[in-house]
């Protein structure tokens, strides 16, 4: 399953402002993100950060929402998450063609 995850945190929870503890933890997590994702059976297709807005966007692939949840909660930042299942356009068009054929 593919999911789009929007992650937001407040300026009060931003690791950039806590250079002694939170920022090194965030950097450490980022350095081992690929390993963490693999251990949790999550494929990170894209992870983009909109730092001025304290928001991140991820496109993740996993067999279950539980894997996705464990992965995003492994980040050392207290955040809110919005998880949206998504599909590739090619798959959506194929499904639409099947629906049309069943008229």
C-alpha positions as CSV (number, residue, x, y, z in Angstrom):
1,X,0.0,0.0,0.0
2,X,1.1,3.5,-0.8
3,X,0.4,6.3,1.7
4,X,1.0,10.0,1.7
5,X,1.9,11.3,5.2
6,X,1.8,15.0,6.2
7,X,3.7,15.6,9.4
8,X,3.4,18.9,11.3
9,X,4.9,20.2,14.5
10,X,4.9,23.6,16.2
11,X,7.9,25.9,16.6
12,X,7.9,24.9,20.2
13,X,8.6,21.3,19.2
14,X,11.0,22.1,16.4
15,X,14.4,20.4,16.9
16,X,16.2,23.3,15.1
17,X,15.7,25.4,18.2
18,X,17.1,22.7,20.6
19,X,20.7,22.4,19.5
20,X,21.9,20.5,22.5
21,X,19.5,17.5,22.5
22,X,16.7,17.5,19.9
23,X,18.7,18.6,16.8
24,X,21.5,15.9,17.3
25,X,18.7,13.3,17.8
26,X,17.0,14.4,14.6
27,X,20.3,14.3,12.7
28,X,21.0,10.9,14.0
29,X,17.6,9.7,13.0
30,X,18.0,11.1,9.5
31,X,21.4,9.4,9.1
32,X,19.9,6.0,9.9
33,X,16.5,6.6,8.3
34,X,17.1,4.0,5.5
35,X,18.1,1.3,8.0
36,X,15.2,2.1,10.3
37,X,12.7,2.0,7.4
38,X,14.1,-1.3,6.2
39,X,13.8,-2.8,9.7
40,X,10.2,-1.7,9.9
41,X,9.5,-2.9,6.3
42,X,8.7,0.5,5.0
43,X,10.0,1.8,1.7
44,X,10.6,5.6,1.7
45,X,9.8,6.8,-1.8
46,X,10.1,10.4,-0.9
47,X,10.5,12.4,2.3
48,X,10.5,16.2,1.9
49,X,10.8,18.9,4.5
50,X,9.2,22.3,4.4
51,X,11.2,23.7,7.3
52,X,9.8,27.2,7.4
53,X,6.3,25.7,7.8
54,X,7.4,23.0,10.3
55,X,5.9,20.4,7.9
56,X,7.2,17.3,6.2
57,X,5.6,15.3,3.4
58,X,6.4,11.6,2.8
59,X,5.4,9.1,0.2
60,X,5.8,5.7,1.9
61,X,5.1,2.1,0.8
62,X,4.4,-0.7,3.3
63,X,2.3,-3.8,3.8
64,X,0.4,-2.3,6.7
65,X,-0.5,1.0,8.4
66,X,1.1,-0.4,11.5
67,X,4.5,-0.4,9.8
68,X,3.9,3.2,8.6
69,X,2.8,4.2,12.1
70,X,5.9,2.7,13.8
71,X,8.2,4.3,11.2
72,X,6.8,7.9,11.5
73,X,6.6,7.6,15.3
74,X,10.3,6.6,15.3
75,X,11.2,10.2,14.5
76,X,12.4,12.1,17.5
77,X,10.0,14.9,17.1
78,X,6.5,15.3,18.6
79,X,4.3,15.8,15.6
80,X,0.8,15.5,14.3
81,X,0.3,13.1,11.4
82,X,-2.2,12.8,8.6
83,X,-2.0,9.5,6.7
84,X,-3.8,9.3,3.4
85,X,-3.8,6.1,1.3
86,X,-3.0,6.9,-2.3
87,X,-2.7,5.1,-5.6
88,X,-0.6,5.5,-8.8
89,X,-2.6,7.0,-11.7
90,X,-1.9,4.0,-13.8
91,X,-3.7,1.8,-11.3
92,X,-6.6,4.2,-11.0
93,X,-7.1,4.3,-14.7
94,X,-7.0,0.5,-14.9
95,X,-9.7,0.3,-12.2
96,X,-11.8,2.9,-14.1
97,X,-11.6,0.7,-17.2
98,X,-12.7,-2.3,-15.3
99,X,-15.6,-0.4,-13.9
100,X,-16.6,0.8,-17.4
101,X,-16.4,-2.8,-18.7
102,X,-18.9,-4.0,-16.0
103,X,-21.7,-1.8,-17.2
